[in-house]
């Protein structure tokens, strides 16, 4: 049985997804698998190694399991100037 999560997208990931957030049920065993699932769905240009992940406002580890009701943010690198 899956868990319902809200995923937030920023910068290039938001552009690829065509939205800044979505809520859905996932069967992904960890955050890495969740990102790869979404990368396949939305065509994200960045490999997992170039992205940071946060859960409920705190940086997380890719091998952490998604939790019911969690807010998960995928954070691509940003350029400054």
C-alpha positions, 0 to 999 in steps of 0.5 A, a space after each residue: 500500500 502506498 503513501 500520500 505525499 506532496 512533492 514541491 518542484 523548483 527551478 528547472 524541475 518546476 519547468 519540466 513538471 509544468 507545476 510547482 507541486 503535486 499530491 499523489 500516492 507513491 509505492 516508492 521504497 525511498 526518496 531516490 526511487 521517488 525522484 526516479 519515478 517522477 523523472 521518468 514521468 516529467 522528463 526531469 533533465 537532472 540526474 539524482 546526483 545533482 539534486 538535493 531532497 528535503 522532507 518537511 523543510 529539512 534536508 533528507 537522505 535519498 535512502 529515507 522512505 517517504 512518509 504519509 503526509 510528508 512534503 517532499 522538495 526536490 532542489 536542483 542546483 541554482 546559479 547565482 550572479 
